[in-house]
Amino acid sequence: MKQLALFLLLSITLLATENLAYEKKLLGTHKLSLQWISWDRFGKAKVTKQNDTITISGEQRIDNEYLKIHGTISDIKAKSFIFDGEIITKISFIAKGKECRREGKMEFKITKNRRYWRLQEMQNPCSNVVDYVDIFFK
């Protein structure tokens, strides 16, 4: 019984250590991009933690076209996390140049050997196009 308790305690400790490493990778300021705006002129997203709540807020803007992101982050894993909040895009040639909003829970994921997390709900909800919303590693 003692061995089982020790094993469980070690497992929980290792899991907590891993989660802290994944969280550390997320905390801070990151480059942010939407391919329709630019892959050369990035915006910024800031990820912070306060009272066990991790938040993200950021923007990429060139003239009147922009990407805005604001919400909370949870379920942080080695290659993904859950974002709960709002993503707003405004691109002159998409959705007649009007703002397009996504709200709710969405997943960001690292695929292959990429150096960023990409929004997995890529289909633009306001037009028949695919959006690549990327948050780059520090």
Phi, psi and omega per residue, in radians:
M1 nan -0.725 3.123
K2 -1.098 -0.662 3.136
Q3 -1.131 -0.714 3.116
L4 -1.120 -0.766 3.127
A5 -1.096 -0.731 3.112
L6 -1.142 -0.752 3.101
F7 -1.044 -0.794 3.132
L8 -1.111 -0.718 3.123
L9 -1.111 -0.764 3.102
L10 -1.125 -0.708 3.118
S11 -1.083 -0.775 3.132
I12 -1.126 -0.713 3.134
T13 -1.120 -0.777 3.113
L14 -1.105 -0.738 3.116
L15 -1.091 -0.765 3.116
A16 -1.105 -0.693 3.111
T17 -1.118 -0.766 3.091
E18 -1.065 -0.813 -3.139
N19 -1.036 -0.692 3.101
L20 -1.118 -0.644 3.110
A21 -1.157 -0.741 3.122
Y22 -1.152 -0.704 3.128
E23 -1.125 -0.746 -3.138
K24 -1.052 -0.645 3.121
K25 -1.106 -0.559 -3.116
L26 -1.455 -0.638 -3.053
L27 -1.165 2.419 3.123
G28 2.112 -2.886 -3.103
T29 -1.803 2.331 -3.084
H30 -2.218 2.691 2.955
K31 -1.262 2.544 -3.095
L32 -2.295 2.394 3.129
S33 -2.607 2.641 2.931
L34 -2.181 2.199 -2.981
Q35 -1.021 -0.500 -3.125
W36 -1.195 -0.444 -3.136
I37 -1.501 -1.034 3.118
S38 -3.125 2.543 2.943
W39 -1.817 0.025 3.139
D40 -1.857 -0.577 -3.138
R41 -1.980 1.711 -3.031
F42 -1.463 2.735 2.919
G43 -1.644 -2.968 3.131
K44 -2.277 2.517 3.031
A45 -2.237 2.320 3.137
K46 -1.934 2.208 3.115
V47 -1.929 2.146 -3.097
T48 -2.268 2.825 3.081
K49 -2.225 2.264 3.085
Q50 -2.484 2.148 3.141
N51 0.911 0.853 3.106
D52 1.196 0.137 3.077
T53 -1.908 2.203 3.116
I54 -1.761 2.218 -3.128
T55 -2.127 2.744 3.057
I56 -2.322 2.424 3.086
S57 -2.559 2.282 -3.120
G58 -2.913 3.006 -3.117
E59 -2.742 2.494 2.912
Q60 -2.129 2.234 -3.085
R61 -2.531 2.334 2.943
I62 -2.365 2.025 -3.077
D63 0.964 -2.141 -3.086
N64 -1.707 0.172 3.116
E65 -1.855 2.397 -3.074
Y66 -2.720 2.846 2.981
L67 -2.235 2.251 3.060
K68 -2.200 2.469 3.106
I69 -2.401 2.380 3.122
H70 -2.721 2.235 3.106
G71 2.950 -2.817 -3.131
T72 -1.982 2.785 3.141
I73 -2.130 2.372 3.098
S74 -2.529 -3.139 3.074
D75 0.836 0.912 -3.094
I76 -1.348 2.184 3.117
K77 -2.173 -3.133 -3.096
A78 -1.005 -0.664 -3.054
K79 -2.232 0.265 -3.123
S80 -2.809 2.887 2.983
F81 -2.708 2.832 3.109
I82 -1.786 2.242 3.066
F83 -1.843 2.337 3.079
D84 -2.221 1.909 -3.084
G85 2.992 -2.437 -3.034
E86 -2.326 2.360 3.007
I87 -2.131 2.184 -3.138
I88 -2.104 2.285 3.052
T89 -2.165 2.620 3.048
K90 -2.516 1.953 -3.103
I91 -2.249 2.327 -2.999
S92 -0.999 -0.594 -3.048
F93 -1.812 0.171 3.102
I94 -2.093 2.351 3.121
A95 0.964 0.685 3.122
K96 0.989 0.520 3.088
G97 1.322 0.189 -3.138
K98 -1.626 2.803 3.079
E99 -1.080 2.495 3.062
C100 -2.155 2.215 -3.078
R101 -1.970 2.408 2.925
R102 -2.043 2.390 3.120
E103 -2.400 2.564 3.082
G104 1.973 -2.776 -3.104
K105 -1.515 2.322 3.122
M106 -2.483 2.726 -3.125
E107 -1.877 2.387 2.948
F108 -1.927 2.431 -2.999
K109 -2.517 2.517 2.981
I110 -1.582 2.221 3.075
T111 -2.119 2.615 -3.104
K112 0.909 -2.349 -3.128
N113 -1.854 0.488 -3.081
R114 -1.199 2.704 -3.087
R115 -1.804 0.562 3.140
Y116 -2.736 2.843 2.975
W117 -1.676 2.341 3.137
R118 -2.018 2.377 3.045
L119 -1.022 2.240 -3.096
Q120 -1.490 -0.401 3.070
E121 -1.507 1.289 -2.955
M122 -1.377 -0.446 -3.103
Q123 -1.130 2.130 3.111
N124 -1.149 2.214 -3.082
P125 -1.306 -0.144 -3.069
C126 -1.937 -0.118 -3.087
S127 -2.793 2.841 -3.100
N128 -1.512 1.081 3.086
V129 -2.374 2.878 3.110
V130 -1.896 2.270 3.118
D131 -1.810 2.318 3.010
Y132 -1.816 1.696 3.071
V133 -1.680 1.997 -3.032
D134 -2.113 2.391 3.028
I135 -2.027 1.996 -3.027
F136 -1.487 2.650 3.049
F137 -1.097 2.731 3.101
K138 -1.202 nan nan
